[in-house]
Amino acid sequence: MSKKRFTITSALLYANGPIHIGHIAGAYLPADIFVRYHRLKGDEVLFICGSDEHGAAITLQAKKEKITPKEIIDKYHELNKKTFSDFGIDFCIYHRTSEALHHETASDFFSKLNNKNAFVKKESNQYYDKENDQFLADRYIVGKCPKCHEDNAYGDQCEKCGATLSPEELIDPKSSLSKKTPIKKKTTHWYLPMQNHEKWIKDWIEDGVLDGQLHHNPKNWKNQVISQCKSWIENGLKERAMTRDLDWGVKVPLVEEAINKVLYVWLDAPIGYVSATKQWALENDKNWEDYWKKDETKLIHFIGKDNIVFHCIIFPIILRLMEDYILPYNVPANEFLNLEGSKLSTSKNWAVWLHEYLENFTNQQDALRYYLCINGPENRDADFSWKDFQNRNNNELVAIFGNFVNRVLVLTQKYWNGEIPKKNNLYVEDMDLLDTCNEIIEDVELQIENYKFRKGVQGVMKLARLGNKYLAESEPWKIKNDEKRKETILYTALQIVAKLSIVSEPFIPFASKKIRQFLNISEFNWNDAKKNILKTGVKINKPELLFSKIEDEKIQTEIDKLKS
């Protein structure tokens, strides 16, 4: 089977604060699972992410912390880059939209599109704060959401219900700078007339058809993605300004006409995927165009549901206008993750910050990865509960997965001095067991390829449960007079451990690596999980516990922290 090529993106993270569990569950862990799996399959995978360092969210945070926007982005870029790495999110590149290469790339996009007459230049009345003498970007305007009536919705989005908004839709809008009602003032901007693209966007979203050819199977796209896009299309696509009156961002490359104007962050940010690819290609002697302009490359965007329309409508329009770029093959957006029954709120510090978790739960990355996967918001909002997290870790990772692996390795040390025993004659139940294991592995494979990571990790745990059951029923430690049978049972159990070490790698890579070190597995791929790869006589290393129990006191500390 020939290798596939993927360009995988995770949403660029605003460099205005640290990473929290909602970010991880939404756009980063699912992507990492998918990427790790395809790397194990031998496919070519470019995994891109980075810091979104422009837009009003940055300047707002800078004002809040009383430092410059440059200091803000430097602070949070470095923190978040390290946090992702420590958590095991394995990007090929973690880029920055403040880099000169990005400014050059984004400016080039705008210039080419403008030369193609893709934009409509027009004068309009925009919100203006008289006290601060500046036009207000969408994020500088707050008011009541017209959809859910939340009081503190932004001019571009309601963080409570996730609705995409425009400032004109807000009820009783106020400037976040002066807290007063802004006035309207004339200004000139460049608009993308999305209505001109409505027909092909509709065909592409609803039927997967592009230029009369099947581009992708829309049945493989999540329902929430299709329905949100259809809602926009059915309401009629409208013009959207692609520039803003701000002094922070990529300057609009029309010096005389566009003084003090920058590219709209939702034009600027997705282009960051392209500039990141260019930077990576320069550093790795690759042709960046292979990842953006070759039809055989599959472009997949992992995002949260609040970013759906930007990745499924606005950015595809931009890419198509550039003519030779590929369009997304899938956009597997997740729903929202709540915390202890309430919506995550960074302003109220109602969040679990990833860098703090890593400090407080040393060497327990897999515990959180496992929980955020098996309890992920794939098709509906999910809830993070500290007690449930504790129970999943103690009762599943420790008591089932870790217990099985440890028992098998300890028994190998005890009875065969740490050497893989002989296979001898497999009983029917041994062969049936190994066949069942391979069926489970094939199902895990299918689930990952269909972006159903919760079912995938359930399959991994099912495999561990099966191993535990086999060991409990066969009881090799009780066999006194049939050494060959004892050897065969342990041989079979060790093969299941080896299978687990591979099939668990996308989900819990730290534990997976430890098991392979115990077993002296140096080279492996995904298909090895369906083989008996351990060789008789090979010496294994002394095992250690894979996971550790989480005590009540530690969990109570985290719960109390939220209440404080």
Beta strands, then each sheet from edge to edge (+ up, - down):
strand 1: 5-10
strand 2: 13-14
strand 3: 44-52
strand 4: 93-96
strand 5: 120-129
strand 6: 134-135
strand 7: 141-144
strand 8: 153-154
strand 9: 171-175
strand 10: 183-193
strand 11: 209-210
strand 12: 213-214
strand 13: 239-241
strand 14: 243-244
strand 15: 262-263
strand 16: 297-302
strand 17: 337-339
strand 18: 342-343
strand 19: 382-384
sheet 1: 2+ 3+ 1+ 16+
sheet 2: 2+ 3+ 4+
sheet 3: 6+ 5- 10+ 13-
sheet 4: 8+ 7- 9+
sheet 5: 11+ 12-
sheet 6: 14+ 15-
sheet 7: 18+ 17- 19-
end
